[in-house]
Amino acid sequence: MPLPRLGKGHFFGYNCAMPWDPDRYHQFQSQRSAPFEDLLALVKVRPSLRAVDLGCGTGELTRRLADVLPKSDVLGLDNSAEMLDRAAQYVRPGLRFERGDQADLTGSFDLIFSNAALQWSEDHPALISHLYGCLTSGGQLAVQVPSNHMHISHRIIREVAAQDPFRTALNGFIRQAPVLLIEDYARLLFELGAQEIIVFEKVYPHVLEDSDAVVDWISGTALVPYFERLDETTKQTFTHAIRVRMKEELPTQPVFYPFKRTLFSAVKPL
Ligand SMILES: C[S@@+](CC[C@H](N)C(=O)[O-])C[C@H]1O[C@@H](n2cnc3c(N)ncnc32)[C@H](O)[C@@H]1O
């Protein structure tokens, strides 16, 4: 099977919170679905749940979640119009989608689920505490966030963004991941009074065609907040500079891309 790669003349739309591109994001769909399956396995399946999937994206994984929760009401929440346009096809009784910010969640839920999205909101102690407050008694929080921000691919992004002309074009913007150490999530959940706390980190061993495929991967995620701050020409020179550095650091074909992710789950006592 050929290893994944996307053509280089591929651009993002801009009329959303961040320029998420569903096609670019779906390029590595099979690799991205493995952590979702691990997260889904942590969910305590019960009937008639009021559930929310924060940062639901294009909705097919929200549909998977809804399919395993009998007689439940599942809401997919996302702040990207492009992603929600794709999700609309999955609407059915018991499954709906809304535009909104995950950090401003209101209401109460028996299950708050989030796969690969909370890393886009800052201040995780405050965020997790807020989400925990939106759980019903007996409710469950189940989250997966990438924790590979020290991988060379992410270090190269920060290195190139810190150099001119990009530093000036980005107004000094460099994104630092808000993701905590696993022990800090565990302590946070304990201090909130949660029970059945499970926290672990897992490496997903991806094999990509070459260093360009790694750049394609991060173009669908980690580079998104940089792209939204750059005009089209600078975005292309920025991406090119990252491709050059990535090839220097990851010269092999294929490239082994060990991707660390943090998963946690906890239950609010009855
Ligand atoms: C990496 S995608 C994950 C999508 C989906 N959960 C999945 O597993 O395929 C991250 C999603 O989070 C959404 N997102 C980012 N920041 C958000 C925020 N503050 N509130 C709601 N959604 C957000 C993005 O629009 C994007 O659809």
The ligand as an SDF file (V2000), in Angstrom:
LIG
                    3D

 27 29  0  0  0  0  0  0  0  0999 V2000
   -7.7260   17.4750   15.1870 C   0  0  0  0  0  0  0  0  0  0  0  0
   -9.4100   17.8250   14.8780 S   0  0  0  0  0  0  0  0  0  0  0  0
  -10.2450   16.4580   15.6830 C   0  0  0  0  0  0  0  0  0  0  0  0
  -11.5890   16.1820   15.0920 C   0  0  0  0  0  0  0  0  0  0  0  0
  -12.2780   14.9100   15.6150 C   0  0  0  0  0  0  0  0  0  0  0  0
  -12.5170   14.9610   17.0440 N   0  0  0  0  0  0  0  0  0  0  0  0
  -11.4650   13.6970   15.2710 C   0  0  0  0  0  0  0  0  0  0  0  0
  -11.0250   12.9870   16.1750 O   0  0  0  0  0  0  0  0  0  0  0  0
  -11.2450   13.4400   14.0650 O   0  0  0  0  0  0  0  0  0  0  0  0
   -9.6470   19.1400   16.0180 C   0  0  0  0  0  0  0  0  0  0  0  0
  -11.0150   19.7740   15.9140 C   0  0  0  0  0  0  0  0  0  0  0  0
  -11.1550   20.6600   17.0230 O   0  0  0  0  0  0  0  0  0  0  0  0
  -11.8570   21.7950   16.5770 C   0  0  0  0  0  0  0  0  0  0  0  0
  -11.5800   22.8930   17.5130 N   0  0  0  0  0  0  0  0  0  0  0  0
  -10.4070   23.5430   17.7210 C   0  0  0  0  0  0  0  0  0  0  0  0
  -10.5430   24.4650   18.6730 N   0  0  0  0  0  0  0  0  0  0  0  0
  -11.8390   24.3850   19.1110 C   0  0  0  0  0  0  0  0  0  0  0  0
  -12.5860   25.0800   20.0870 C   0  0  0  0  0  0  0  0  0  0  0  0
  -12.0230   26.0130   20.8380 N   0  0  0  0  0  0  0  0  0  0  0  0
  -13.8890   24.7480   20.2680 N   0  0  0  0  0  0  0  0  0  0  0  0
  -14.4710   23.7730   19.5000 C   0  0  0  0  0  0  0  0  0  0  0  0
  -13.7920   23.0900   18.5480 N   0  0  0  0  0  0  0  0  0  0  0  0
  -12.4920   23.3830   18.3610 C   0  0  0  0  0  0  0  0  0  0  0  0
  -11.3440   22.0360   15.1750 C   0  0  0  0  0  0  0  0  0  0  0  0
  -12.2290   22.8230   14.4270 O   0  0  0  0  0  0  0  0  0  0  0  0
  -11.2270   20.6050   14.6580 C   0  0  0  0  0  0  0  0  0  0  0  0
  -12.4020   20.1880   14.0210 O   0  0  0  0  0  0  0  0  0  0  0  0
  1  2  1  0
  2  3  1  0
  2 10  1  0
  3  4  1  0
  4  5  1  0
  5  6  1  0
  5  7  1  0
  7  8  2  0
  7  9  1  0
 10 11  1  0
 11 12  1  0
 11 26  1  0
 12 13  1  0
 13 14  1  0
 13 24  1  0
 14 15  1  0
 14 23  1  0
 15 16  2  0
 16 17  1  0
 17 18  1  0
 17 23  2  0
 18 19  1  0
 18 20  2  0
 20 21  1  0
 21 22  2  0
 22 23  1  0
 24 25  1  0
 24 26  1  0
 26 27  1  0
M  CHG  2   2   1   9  -1
M  END
$$$$
